[in-house]
Amino acid sequence: MAQIPASSDRQFSADTKIWHSLKYAISTSSGFQRWQLERDAQLQGLRLEQQVKRYLRETLETLAY
């Protein structure tokens, strides 16, 4: 019997697609690339997703001040 996906499953799929699109857009931005160059040693070994999350956190912390 086929299982019908719950609306939360569809929402998760949509959220995942949105996150991947945002991650790509952020990672190709000049601000992110400049940030990467400034922190080259600190970012060694981090996946792109981890770098984007760190960039967003630091940017939001800066804006909060």
N, CA, C, O and CB atoms as a CASP TS submission, in Angstrom:
PFRMAT TS
TARGET T0000
AUTHOR 0000-0000-0000
METHOD Language model
MODEL 1
PARENT N/A
ATOM      1  N   MET     1       0.847  -1.176   0.000  1.00  0.00           N
ATOM      2  CA  MET     1       0.000   0.000   0.000  1.00  0.00           C
ATOM      3  C   MET     1       0.893   1.241   0.000  1.00  0.00           C
ATOM      4  O   MET     1       1.827   1.341   0.796  1.00  0.00           O
ATOM      5  CB  MET     1      -0.964  -0.003   1.224  1.00  0.00           C
ATOM      6  N   ALA     2       0.605   2.171  -0.885  1.00  0.00           N
ATOM      7  CA  ALA     2       1.402   3.393  -0.998  1.00  0.00           C
ATOM      8  C   ALA     2       1.124   4.309   0.185  1.00  0.00           C
ATOM      9  O   ALA     2      -0.010   4.444   0.645  1.00  0.00           O
ATOM     10  CB  ALA     2       1.102   4.123  -2.326  1.00  0.00           C
ATOM     11  N   GLN     3       2.176   4.922   0.652  1.00  0.00           N
ATOM     12  CA  GLN     3       2.042   5.828   1.778  1.00  0.00           C
ATOM     13  C   GLN     3       1.984   7.261   1.261  1.00  0.00           C
ATOM     14  O   GLN     3       2.844   7.686   0.490  1.00  0.00           O
ATOM     15  CB  GLN     3       3.211   5.646   2.779  1.00  0.00           C
ATOM     16  N   ILE     4       0.984   7.988   1.681  1.00  0.00           N
ATOM     17  CA  ILE     4       0.830   9.385   1.262  1.00  0.00           C
ATOM     18  C   ILE     4       1.669  10.246   2.203  1.00  0.00           C
ATOM     19  O   ILE     4       1.518  10.166   3.422  1.00  0.00           O
ATOM     20  CB  ILE     4      -0.687   9.835   1.275  1.00  0.00           C
ATOM     21  N   PRO     5       2.558  11.073   1.633  1.00  0.00           N
ATOM     22  CA  PRO     5       3.405  11.896   2.501  1.00  0.00           C
ATOM     23  C   PRO     5       2.577  12.889   3.310  1.00  0.00           C
ATOM     24  O   PRO     5       1.632  13.496   2.804  1.00  0.00           O
ATOM     25  CB  PRO     5       4.448  12.644   1.668  1.00  0.00           C
ATOM     26  N   ALA     6       2.942  13.036   4.541  1.00  0.00           N
ATOM     27  CA  ALA     6       2.267  14.015   5.402  1.00  0.00           C
ATOM     28  C   ALA     6       2.660  15.414   4.958  1.00  0.00           C
ATOM     29  O   ALA     6       3.698  15.608   4.325  1.00  0.00           O
ATOM     30  CB  ALA     6       2.626  13.791   6.905  1.00  0.00           C
ATOM     31  N   SER     7       1.830  16.378   5.293  1.00  0.00           N
ATOM     32  CA  SER     7       2.134  17.756   4.895  1.00  0.00           C
ATOM     33  C   SER     7       3.458  18.224   5.499  1.00  0.00           C
ATOM     34  O   SER     7       4.152  19.053   4.911  1.00  0.00           O
ATOM     35  CB  SER     7       0.997  18.699   5.322  1.00  0.00           C
ATOM     36  N   SER     8       3.808  17.692   6.677  1.00  0.00           N
ATOM     37  CA  SER     8       5.085  18.075   7.289  1.00  0.00           C
ATOM     38  C   SER     8       6.261  17.552   6.472  1.00  0.00           C
ATOM     39  O   SER     8       7.310  18.193   6.425  1.00  0.00           O
ATOM     40  CB  SER     8       5.170  17.547   8.729  1.00  0.00           C
ATOM     41  N   ASP     9       6.099  16.381   5.818  1.00  0.00           N
ATOM     42  CA  ASP     9       7.142  15.849   4.945  1.00  0.00           C
ATOM     43  C   ASP     9       7.339  16.752   3.736  1.00  0.00           C
ATOM     44  O   ASP     9       8.470  17.024   3.334  1.00  0.00           O
ATOM     45  CB  ASP     9       6.795  14.424   4.493  1.00  0.00           C
ATOM     46  N   ARG    10       6.246  17.212   3.163  1.00  0.00           N
ATOM     47  CA  ARG    10       6.339  18.120   2.009  1.00  0.00           C
ATOM     48  C   ARG    10       6.973  19.434   2.435  1.00  0.00           C
ATOM     49  O   ARG    10       7.777  20.002   1.696  1.00  0.00           O
ATOM     50  CB  ARG    10       4.939  18.376   1.386  1.00  0.00           C
ATOM     51  N   GLN    11       6.622  19.921   3.618  1.00  0.00           N
ATOM     52  CA  GLN    11       7.187  21.169   4.109  1.00  0.00           C
ATOM     53  C   GLN    11       8.686  21.019   4.325  1.00  0.00           C
ATOM     54  O   GLN    11       9.456  21.918   3.987  1.00  0.00           O
ATOM     55  CB  GLN    11       6.497  21.601   5.411  1.00  0.00           C
ATOM     56  N   PHE    12       9.106  19.881   4.889  1.00  0.00           N
ATOM     57  CA  PHE    12      10.528  19.622   5.107  1.00  0.00           C
ATOM     58  C   PHE    12      11.274  19.621   3.777  1.00  0.00           C
ATOM     59  O   PHE    12      12.363  20.184   3.673  1.00  0.00           O
ATOM     60  CB  PHE    12      10.730  18.278   5.838  1.00  0.00           C
ATOM     61  N   SER    13      10.694  18.994   2.770  1.00  0.00           N
ATOM     62  CA  SER    13      11.311  18.950   1.448  1.00  0.00           C
ATOM     63  C   SER    13      11.443  20.365   0.872  1.00  0.00           C
ATOM     64  O   SER    13      12.478  20.717   0.307  1.00  0.00           O
ATOM     65  CB  SER    13      10.486  18.053   0.496  1.00  0.00           C
ATOM     66  N   ALA    14      10.402  21.160   1.016  1.00  0.00           N
ATOM     67  CA  ALA    14      10.435  22.540   0.528  1.00  0.00           C
ATOM     68  C   ALA    14      11.475  23.347   1.295  1.00  0.00           C
ATOM     69  O   ALA    14      12.221  24.123   0.698  1.00  0.00           O
ATOM     70  CB  ALA    14       9.046  23.198   0.657  1.00  0.00           C
ATOM     71  N   ASP    15      11.530  23.170   2.613  1.00  0.00           N
ATOM     72  CA  ASP    15      12.514  23.885   3.429  1.00  0.00           C
ATOM     73  C   ASP    15      13.931  23.516   3.027  1.00  0.00           C
ATOM     74  O   ASP    15      14.808  24.378   2.977  1.00  0.00           O
ATOM     75  CB  ASP    15      12.300  23.587   4.911  1.00  0.00           C
ATOM     76  N   THR    16      14.161  22.240   2.740  1.00  0.00           N
ATOM     77  CA  THR    16      15.479  21.776   2.330  1.00  0.00           C
ATOM     78  C   THR    16      15.888  22.414   1.010  1.00  0.00           C
ATOM     79  O   THR    16      17.031  22.844   0.854  1.00  0.00           O
ATOM     80  CB  THR    16      15.496  20.252   2.210  1.00  0.00           C
ATOM     81  N   LYS    17      14.972  22.475   0.070  1.00  0.00           N
ATOM     82  CA  LYS    17      15.256  23.104  -1.223  1.00  0.00           C
ATOM     83  C   LYS    17      15.568  24.584  -1.048  1.00  0.00           C
ATOM     84  O   LYS    17      16.495  25.105  -1.668  1.00  0.00           O
ATOM     85  CB  LYS    17      14.069  22.925  -2.183  1.00  0.00           C
ATOM     86  N   ILE    18      14.802  25.254  -0.212  1.00  0.00           N
ATOM     87  CA  ILE    18      15.036  26.678   0.043  1.00  0.00           C
ATOM     88  C   ILE    18      16.404  26.879   0.683  1.00  0.00           C
ATOM     89  O   ILE    18      17.143  27.780   0.288  1.00  0.00           O
ATOM     90  CB  ILE    18      13.928  27.262   0.950  1.00  0.00           C
ATOM     91  N   TRP    19      16.753  26.047   1.672  1.00  0.00           N
ATOM     92  CA  TRP    19      18.049  26.167   2.343  1.00  0.00           C
ATOM     93  C   TRP    19      19.188  25.978   1.350  1.00  0.00           C
ATOM     94  O   TRP    19      20.165  26.727   1.386  1.00  0.00           O
ATOM     95  CB  TRP    19      18.166  25.140   3.483  1.00  0.00           C
ATOM     96  N   HIS    20      19.080  24.995   0.468  1.00  0.00           N
ATOM     97  CA  HIS    20      20.138  24.762  -0.513  1.00  0.00           C
ATOM     98  C   HIS    20      20.281  25.961  -1.451  1.00  0.00           C
ATOM     99  O   HIS    20      21.398  26.347  -1.798  1.00  0.00           O
ATOM    100  CB  HIS    20      19.849  23.485  -1.320  1.00  0.00           C
ATOM    101  N   SER    21      19.167  26.544  -1.859  1.00  0.00           N
ATOM    102  CA  SER    21      19.216  27.725  -2.720  1.00  0.00           C
ATOM    103  C   SER    21      19.848  28.908  -1.991  1.00  0.00           C
ATOM    104  O   SER    21      20.680  29.619  -2.555  1.00  0.00           O
ATOM    105  CB  SER    21      17.809  28.094  -3.201  1.00  0.00           C
ATOM    106  N   LEU    22      19.451  29.115  -0.746  1.00  0.00           N
ATOM    107  CA  LEU    22      20.027  30.205   0.044  1.00  0.00           C
ATOM    108  C   LEU    22      21.515  29.998   0.284  1.00  0.00           C
ATOM    109  O   LEU    22      22.309  30.932   0.172  1.00  0.00           O
ATOM    110  CB  LEU    22      19.301  30.331   1.377  1.00  0.00           C
ATOM    111  N   LYS    23      21.883  28.770   0.616  1.00  0.00           N
ATOM    112  CA  LYS    23      23.287  28.454   0.866  1.00  0.00           C
ATOM    113  C   LYS    23      24.126  28.756  -0.374  1.00  0.00           C
ATOM    114  O   LYS    23      25.218  29.314  -0.266  1.00  0.00           O
ATOM    115  CB  LYS    23      23.447  26.974   1.276  1.00  0.00           C
ATOM    116  N   TYR    24      23.620  28.392  -1.542  1.00  0.00           N
ATOM    117  CA  TYR    24      24.336  28.661  -2.779  1.00  0.00           C
ATOM    118  C   TYR    24      24.446  30.166  -3.015  1.00  0.00           C
ATOM    119  O   TYR    24      25.522  30.666  -3.341  1.00  0.00           O
ATOM    120  CB  TYR    24      23.636  27.980  -3.965  1.00  0.00           C
ATOM    121  N   ALA    25      23.347  30.882  -2.854  1.00  0.00           N
ATOM    122  CA  ALA    25      23.354  32.333  -3.087  1.00  0.00           C
ATOM    123  C   ALA    25      24.318  33.031  -2.132  1.00  0.00           C
ATOM    124  O   ALA    25      25.067  33.920  -2.539  1.00  0.00           O
ATOM    125  CB  ALA    25      21.934  32.915  -2.924  1.00  0.00           C
ATOM    126  N   ILE    26      24.298  32.632  -0.876  1.00  0.00           N
ATOM    127  CA  ILE    26      25.190  33.241   0.117  1.00  0.00           C
ATOM    128  C   ILE    26      26.640  32.918  -0.206  1.00  0.00           C
ATOM    129  O   ILE    26      27.499  33.797  -0.146  1.00  0.00           O
ATOM    130  CB  ILE    26      24.841  32.756   1.538  1.00  0.00           C
ATOM    131  N   SER    27      26.918  31.676  -0.544  1.00  0.00           N
ATOM    132  CA  SER    27      28.307  31.264  -0.782  1.00  0.00           C
ATOM    133  C   SER    27      28.912  31.902  -2.020  1.00  0.00           C
ATOM    134  O   SER    27      30.136  31.966  -2.140  1.00  0.00           O
ATOM    135  CB  SER    27      28.383  29.766  -0.910  1.00  0.00           C
ATOM    136  N   THR    28      28.091  32.372  -2.936  1.00  0.00           N
ATOM    137  CA  THR    28      28.621  33.033  -4.124  1.00  0.00           C
ATOM    138  C   THR    28      28.654  34.550  -3.993  1.00  0.00           C
ATOM    139  O   THR    28      29.101  35.243  -4.907  1.00  0.00           O
ATOM    140  CB  THR    28      27.803  32.652  -5.325  1.00  0.00           C
ATOM    141  N   SER    29      28.185  35.069  -2.862  1.00  0.00           N
ATOM    142  CA  SER    29      28.168  36.524  -2.678  1.00  0.00           C
ATOM    143  C   SER    29      29.572  37.052  -2.374  1.00  0.00           C
ATOM    144  O   SER    29      30.405  36.346  -1.805  1.00  0.00           O
ATOM    145  CB  SER    29      27.197  36.911  -1.543  1.00  0.00           C
ATOM    146  N   SER    30      29.816  38.288  -2.757  1.00  0.00           N
ATOM    147  CA  SER    30      31.128  38.894  -2.520  1.00  0.00           C
ATOM    148  C   SER    30      31.399  39.059  -1.027  1.00  0.00           C
ATOM    149  O   SER    30      32.543  38.935  -0.589  1.00  0.00           O
ATOM    150  CB  SER    30      31.223  40.253  -3.224  1.00  0.00           C
ATOM    151  N   GLY    31      30.362  39.338  -0.243  1.00  0.00           N
ATOM    152  CA  GLY    31      30.540  39.488   1.201  1.00  0.00           C
ATOM    153  C   GLY    31      31.007  38.194   1.857  1.00  0.00           C
ATOM    154  O   GLY    31      31.898  38.205   2.706  1.00  0.00           O
ATOM    155  N   PHE    32      30.406  37.093   1.460  1.00  0.00           N
ATOM    156  CA  PHE    32      30.793  35.796   2.008  1.00  0.00           C
ATOM    157  C   PHE    32      32.208  35.437   1.585  1.00  0.00           C
ATOM    158  O   PHE    32      32.995  34.948   2.397  1.00  0.00           O
ATOM    159  CB  PHE    32      29.814  34.706   1.558  1.00  0.00           C
ATOM    160  N   GLN    33      32.534  35.674   0.331  1.00  0.00           N
ATOM    161  CA  GLN    33      33.870  35.343  -0.167  1.00  0.00           C
ATOM    162  C   GLN    33      34.945  36.179   0.520  1.00  0.00           C
ATOM    163  O   GLN    33      36.027  35.673   0.817  1.00  0.00           O
ATOM    164  CB  GLN    33      33.937  35.549  -1.680  1.00  0.00           C
ATOM    165  N   ARG    34      34.659  37.440   0.771  1.00  0.00           N
ATOM    166  CA  ARG    34      35.593  38.303   1.506  1.00  0.00           C
ATOM    167  C   ARG    34      35.750  37.793   2.942  1.00  0.00           C
ATOM    168  O   ARG    34      36.861  37.736   3.470  1.00  0.00           O
ATOM    169  CB  ARG    34      35.097  39.783   1.503  1.00  0.00           C
ATOM    170  N   TRP    35      34.642  37.430   3.560  1.00  0.00           N
ATOM    171  CA  TRP    35      34.646  36.891   4.924  1.00  0.00           C
ATOM    172  C   TRP    35      35.503  35.631   4.978  1.00  0.00           C
ATOM    173  O   TRP    35      36.281  35.445   5.914  1.00  0.00           O
ATOM    174  CB  TRP    35      33.199  36.585   5.403  1.00  0.00           C
ATOM    175  N   GLN    36      35.360  34.759   3.967  1.00  0.00           N
ATOM    176  CA  GLN    36      36.173  33.536   3.912  1.00  0.00           C
ATOM    177  C   GLN    36      37.665  33.868   3.856  1.00  0.00           C
ATOM    178  O   GLN    36      38.463  33.257   4.567  1.00  0.00           O
ATOM    179  CB  GLN    36      35.777  32.683   2.691  1.00  0.00           C
ATOM    180  N   LEU    37      38.040  34.820   3.026  1.00  0.00           N
ATOM    181  CA  LEU    37      39.450  35.188   2.889  1.00  0.00           C
ATOM    182  C   LEU    37      40.018  35.720   4.204  1.00  0.00           C
ATOM    183  O   LEU    37      41.171  35.453   4.541  1.00  0.00           O
ATOM    184  CB  LEU    37      39.618  36.237   1.785  1.00  0.00           C
ATOM    185  N   GLU    38      39.205  36.469   4.940  1.00  0.00           N
ATOM    186  CA  GLU    38      39.650  37.035   6.213  1.00  0.00           C
ATOM    187  C   GLU    38      39.834  35.959   7.287  1.00  0.00           C
ATOM    188  O   GLU    38      40.612  36.148   8.223  1.00  0.00           O
ATOM    189  CB  GLU    38      38.650  38.081   6.696  1.00  0.00           C
ATOM    190  N   ARG    39      39.130  34.842   7.160  1.00  0.00           N
ATOM    191  CA  ARG    39      39.155  33.798   8.187  1.00  0.00           C
ATOM    192  C   ARG    39      39.682  32.468   7.667  1.00  0.00           C
ATOM    193  O   ARG    39      39.315  31.413   8.184  1.00  0.00           O
ATOM    194  CB  ARG    39      37.771  33.602   8.750  1.00  0.00           C
ATOM    195  N   ASP    40      40.513  32.504   6.680  1.00  0.00           N
ATOM    196  CA  ASP    40      40.972  31.293   6.006  1.00  0.00           C
ATOM    197  C   ASP    40      41.430  30.207   6.972  1.00  0.00           C
ATOM    198  O   ASP    40      40.995  29.061   6.858  1.00  0.00           O
ATOM    199  CB  ASP    40      42.093  31.630   5.068  1.00  0.00           C
ATOM    200  N   ALA    41      42.291  30.543   7.912  1.00  0.00           N
ATOM    201  CA  ALA    41      42.833  29.543   8.842  1.00  0.00           C
ATOM    202  C   ALA    41      41.745  28.974   9.755  1.00  0.00           C
ATOM    203  O   ALA    41      41.774  27.790  10.090  1.00  0.00           O
ATOM    204  CB  ALA    41      43.954  30.160   9.691  1.00  0.00           C
ATOM    205  N   GLN    42      40.796  29.802  10.154  1.00  0.00           N
ATOM    206  CA  GLN    42      39.739  29.357  11.073  1.00  0.00           C
ATOM    207  C   GLN    42      38.742  28.416  10.396  1.00  0.00           C
ATOM    208  O   GLN    42      38.062  27.642  11.070  1.00  0.00           O
ATOM    209  CB  GLN    42      38.997  30.565  11.641  1.00  0.00           C
ATOM    210  N   LEU    43      38.655  28.480   9.084  1.00  0.00           N
ATOM    211  CA  LEU    43      37.638  27.724   8.362  1.00  0.00           C
ATOM    212  C   LEU    43      38.141  26.401   7.802  1.00  0.00           C
ATOM    213  O   LEU    43      37.374  25.639   7.213  1.00  0.00           O
ATOM    214  CB  LEU    43      37.097  28.554   7.249  1.00  0.00           C
ATOM    215  N   GLN    44      39.423  26.129   7.985  1.00  0.00           N
ATOM    216  CA  GLN    44      39.991  24.891   7.455  1.00  0.00           C
ATOM    217  C   GLN    44      39.236  23.691   8.013  1.00  0.00           C
ATOM    218  O   GLN    44      39.038  23.578   9.223  1.00  0.00           O
ATOM    219  CB  GLN    44      41.495  24.789   7.795  1.00  0.00           C
ATOM    220  N   GLY    45      38.824  22.808   7.133  1.00  0.00           N
ATOM    221  CA  GLY    45      38.150  21.583   7.549  1.00  0.00           C
ATOM    222  C   GLY    45      36.645  21.710   7.739  1.00  0.00           C
ATOM    223  O   GLY    45      35.973  20.708   7.985  1.00  0.00           O
ATOM    224  N   LEU    46      36.103  22.912   7.631  1.00  0.00           N
ATOM    225  CA  LEU    46      34.659  23.085   7.778  1.00  0.00           C
ATOM    226  C   LEU    46      33.972  22.900   6.434  1.00  0.00           C
ATOM    227  O   LEU    46      34.458  23.377   5.409  1.00  0.00           O
ATOM    228  CB  LEU    46      34.329  24.473   8.364  1.00  0.00           C
ATOM    229  N   ARG    47      32.848  22.209   6.443  1.00  0.00           N
ATOM    230  CA  ARG    47      32.042  22.070   5.225  1.00  0.00           C
ATOM    231  C   ARG    47      31.426  23.416   4.873  1.00  0.00           C
ATOM    232  O   ARG    47      31.323  24.300   5.722  1.00  0.00           O
ATOM    233  CB  ARG    47      30.933  20.991   5.406  1.00  0.00           C
ATOM    234  N   LEU    48      31.020  23.565   3.629  1.00  0.00           N
ATOM    235  CA  LEU    48      30.417  24.813   3.177  1.00  0.00           C
ATOM    236  C   LEU    48      29.209  25.174   4.029  1.00  0.00           C
ATOM    237  O   LEU    48      29.025  26.338   4.385  1.00  0.00           O
ATOM    238  CB  LEU    48      30.015  24.709   1.707  1.00  0.00           C
ATOM    239  N   GLU    49      28.394  24.198   4.352  1.00  0.00           N
ATOM    240  CA  GLU    49      27.203  24.463   5.167  1.00  0.00           C
ATOM    241  C   GLU    49      27.592  25.053   6.529  1.00  0.00           C
ATOM    242  O   GLU    49      26.955  25.991   7.007  1.00  0.00           O
ATOM    243  CB  GLU    49      26.385  23.165   5.364  1.00  0.00           C
ATOM    244  N   GLN    50      28.628  24.505   7.139  1.00  0.00           N
ATOM    245  CA  GLN    50      29.093  25.025   8.423  1.00  0.00           C
ATOM    246  C   GLN    50      29.622  26.446   8.276  1.00  0.00           C
ATOM    247  O   GLN    50      29.396  27.289   9.144  1.00  0.00           O
ATOM    248  CB  GLN    50      30.178  24.116   9.007  1.00  0.00           C
ATOM    249  N   GLN    51      30.319  26.710   7.188  1.00  0.00           N
ATOM    250  CA  GLN    51      30.844  28.050   6.950  1.00  0.00           C
ATOM    251  C   GLN    51      29.714  29.056   6.767  1.00  0.00           C
ATOM    252  O   GLN    51      29.765  30.155   7.319  1.00  0.00           O
ATOM    253  CB  GLN    51      31.758  28.055   5.724  1.00  0.00           C
ATOM    254  N   VAL    52      28.696  28.687   5.995  1.00  0.00           N
ATOM    255  CA  VAL    52      27.564  29.586   5.758  1.00  0.00           C
ATOM    256  C   VAL    52      26.841  29.873   7.074  1.00  0.00           C
ATOM    257  O   VAL    52      26.483  31.019   7.348  1.00  0.00           O
ATOM    258  CB  VAL    52      26.583  28.974   4.721  1.00  0.00           C
ATOM    259  N   LYS    53      26.626  28.847   7.882  1.00  0.00           N
ATOM    260  CA  LYS    53      25.954  29.060   9.174  1.00  0.00           C
ATOM    261  C   LYS    53      26.769  29.982  10.072  1.00  0.00           C
ATOM    262  O   LYS    53      26.209  30.849  10.742  1.00  0.00           O
ATOM    263  CB  LYS    53      25.715  27.717   9.884  1.00  0.00           C
ATOM    264  N   ARG    54      28.078  29.800  10.089  1.00  0.00           N
ATOM    265  CA  ARG    54      28.943  30.654  10.902  1.00  0.00           C
ATOM    266  C   ARG    54      28.913  32.097  10.387  1.00  0.00           C
ATOM    267  O   ARG    54      28.848  33.043  11.172  1.00  0.00           O
ATOM    268  CB  ARG    54      30.391  30.113  10.899  1.00  0.00           C
ATOM    269  N   TYR    55      28.960  32.251   9.077  1.00  0.00           N
ATOM    270  CA  TYR    55      28.886  33.573   8.457  1.00  0.00           C
ATOM    271  C   TYR    55      27.580  34.270   8.834  1.00  0.00           C
ATOM    272  O   TYR    55      27.584  35.440   9.217  1.00  0.00           O
ATOM    273  CB  TYR    55      29.008  33.459   6.923  1.00  0.00           C
ATOM    274  N   LEU    56      26.469  33.552   8.725  1.00  0.00           N
ATOM    275  CA  LEU    56      25.177  34.141   9.079  1.00  0.00           C
ATOM    276  C   LEU    56      25.118  34.523  10.554  1.00  0.00           C
ATOM    277  O   LEU    56      24.616  35.592  10.901  1.00  0.00           O
ATOM    278  CB  LEU    56      24.046  33.172   8.750  1.00  0.00           C
ATOM    279  N   ARG    57      25.631  33.651  11.424  1.00  0.00           N
ATOM    280  CA  ARG    57      25.625  33.944  12.855  1.00  0.00           C
ATOM    281  C   ARG    57      26.448  35.185  13.157  1.00  0.00           C
ATOM    282  O   ARG    57      25.999  36.070  13.885  1.00  0.00           O
ATOM    283  CB  ARG    57      26.158  32.752  13.650  1.00  0.00           C
ATOM    284  N   GLU    58      27.656  35.253  12.601  1.00  0.00           N
ATOM    285  CA  GLU    58      28.521  36.408  12.853  1.00  0.00           C
ATOM    286  C   GLU    58      27.916  37.689  12.283  1.00  0.00           C
ATOM    287  O   GLU    58      28.001  38.751  12.900  1.00  0.00           O
ATOM    288  CB  GLU    58      29.911  36.173  12.251  1.00  0.00           C
ATOM    289  N   THR    59      27.314  37.584  11.121  1.00  0.00           N
ATOM    290  CA  THR    59      26.682  38.767  10.508  1.00  0.00           C
ATOM    291  C   THR    59      25.527  39.258  11.364  1.00  0.00           C
ATOM    292  O   THR    59      25.383  40.459  11.591  1.00  0.00           O
ATOM    293  CB  THR    59      26.182  38.445   9.081  1.00  0.00           C
ATOM    294  N   LEU    60      24.708  38.336  11.837  1.00  0.00           N
ATOM    295  CA  LEU    60      23.567  38.732  12.680  1.00  0.00           C
ATOM    296  C   LEU    60      24.032  39.293  14.019  1.00  0.00           C
ATOM    297  O   LEU    60      23.442  40.244  14.531  1.00  0.00           O
ATOM    298  CB  LEU    60      22.635  37.534  12.916  1.00  0.00           C
ATOM    299  N   GLU    61      25.081  38.715  14.585  1.00  0.00           N
ATOM    300  CA  GLU    61      25.638  39.246  15.840  1.00  0.00           C
ATOM    301  C   GLU    61      26.141  40.671  15.648  1.00  0.00           C
ATOM    302  O   GLU    61      25.943  41.524  16.514  1.00  0.00           O
ATOM    303  CB  GLU    61      26.782  38.348  16.350  1.00  0.00           C
ATOM    304  N   THR    62      26.785  40.927  14.530  1.00  0.00           N
ATOM    305  CA  THR    62      27.283  42.268  14.221  1.00  0.00           C
ATOM    306  C   THR    62      26.128  43.249  14.083  1.00  0.00           C
ATOM    307  O   THR    62      26.190  44.369  14.590  1.00  0.00           O
ATOM    308  CB  THR    62      28.121  42.252  12.933  1.00  0.00           C
ATOM    309  N   LEU    63      25.082  42.825  13.398  1.00  0.00           N
ATOM    310  CA  LEU    63      23.919  43.701  13.209  1.00  0.00           C
ATOM    311  C   LEU    63      23.188  43.963  14.514  1.00  0.00           C
ATOM    312  O   LEU    63      22.544  45.001  14.664  1.00  0.00           O
ATOM    313  CB  LEU    63      22.959  43.091  12.202  1.00  0.00           C
ATOM    314  N   ALA    64      23.280  43.038  15.457  1.00  0.00           N
ATOM    315  CA  ALA    64      22.579  43.182  16.735  1.00  0.00           C
ATOM    316  C   ALA    64      23.170  44.288  17.593  1.00  0.00           C
ATOM    317  O   ALA    64      22.491  44.816  18.473  1.00  0.00           O
ATOM    318  CB  ALA    64      22.612  41.876  17.498  1.00  0.00           C
ATOM    319  N   TYR    65      24.439  44.650  17.346  1.00  0.00           N
ATOM    320  CA  TYR    65      25.079  45.685  18.140  1.00  0.00           C
ATOM    321  C   TYR    65      24.685  47.015  17.684  1.00  0.00           C
ATOM    322  O   TYR    65      25.132  48.017  18.242  1.00  0.00           O
ATOM    323  CB  TYR    65      26.547  45.566  18.104  1.00  0.00           C
TER
END
